Amino acid sequence: MAKLTTTRRNSLPKSAFAGPGRSYPVPDKAHAVNAKARATQQFKAGNLTKSAKAKIDAKANKVIRGKKGK
């Protein structure tokens, strides 16, 4: 997974994030896979709701499958 610098992260549009508050950036497939893993981790730890995890997974899946969408 390529490093996402602060400058690059700040330049990403809101649509490039899967979570609330510009969390879980998914600019590419590697970051999308990582976002799904982190969301699962946080859900199991009780820090993320089922609906928030589902939204993150759905957005990440679009990136993984190569589909554009918001």
C-alpha positions as CSV (number, residue, x, y, z in Angstrom):
1,M,0.0,0.0,0.0
2,A,1.4,3.4,-1.0
3,K,1.9,5.9,1.7
4,L,-0.8,8.6,1.9
5,T,0.9,11.8,2.9
6,T,-0.9,14.5,4.8
7,T,-0.9,16.8,1.7
8,R,-2.3,14.1,-0.5
9,R,-5.0,13.1,2.1
10,N,-6.0,16.8,2.5
11,S,-6.3,17.2,-1.3
12,L,-8.7,14.2,-1.6
13,P,-12.3,15.0,-2.2
14,K,-14.9,14.0,0.4
15,S,-16.1,11.2,-1.9
16,A,-12.7,9.5,-1.5
17,F,-13.4,8.6,2.2
18,A,-15.6,5.7,3.3
19,G,-16.2,6.8,6.9
20,P,-17.6,9.9,8.7
21,G,-15.5,12.9,9.2
22,R,-13.0,12.1,6.4
23,S,-12.1,8.8,8.0
24,Y,-11.1,5.6,6.2
25,P,-9.6,7.1,3.0
26,V,-10.1,4.8,0.0
27,P,-8.3,6.5,-2.9
28,D,-7.1,3.1,-4.3
29,K,-7.7,-0.7,-3.9
30,A,-5.0,-1.2,-1.3
31,H,-6.5,1.5,1.0
32,A,-10.0,0.1,0.4
33,V,-8.9,-3.3,1.6
34,N,-7.2,-1.8,4.6
35,A,-10.3,0.3,5.4
36,K,-12.5,-2.8,5.4
37,A,-10.0,-4.6,7.8
38,R,-9.8,-1.6,10.1
39,A,-13.6,-1.2,10.1
40,T,-14.0,-4.9,11.0
41,Q,-11.5,-4.5,13.8
42,Q,-13.3,-1.4,15.2
43,F,-16.7,-3.1,14.9
44,K,-15.5,-6.1,16.9
45,A,-13.9,-3.8,19.5
46,G,-17.3,-2.1,19.9
47,N,-16.1,1.2,18.6
48,L,-18.1,1.2,15.3
49,T,-21.8,0.6,14.7
50,K,-23.1,-2.1,12.4
51,S,-24.5,0.5,10.0
52,A,-21.3,2.5,9.9
53,K,-19.3,-0.6,9.2
54,A,-21.8,-1.5,6.4
55,K,-21.3,2.0,4.8
56,I,-17.5,1.7,5.0
57,D,-17.6,-1.8,3.5
58,A,-20.0,-0.7,0.7
59,K,-17.8,2.3,-0.3
60,A,-14.6,0.2,-0.1
61,N,-16.2,-2.6,-2.2
62,K,-17.0,0.0,-5.0
63,V,-13.3,1.0,-5.1
64,I,-12.1,-2.6,-5.0
65,R,-14.4,-3.6,-7.9
66,G,-13.3,-0.5,-9.8
67,K,-16.7,1.2,-9.8
68,K,-16.9,4.9,-9.5
69,G,-19.6,6.3,-7.2
70,K,-20.4,8.4,-4.2
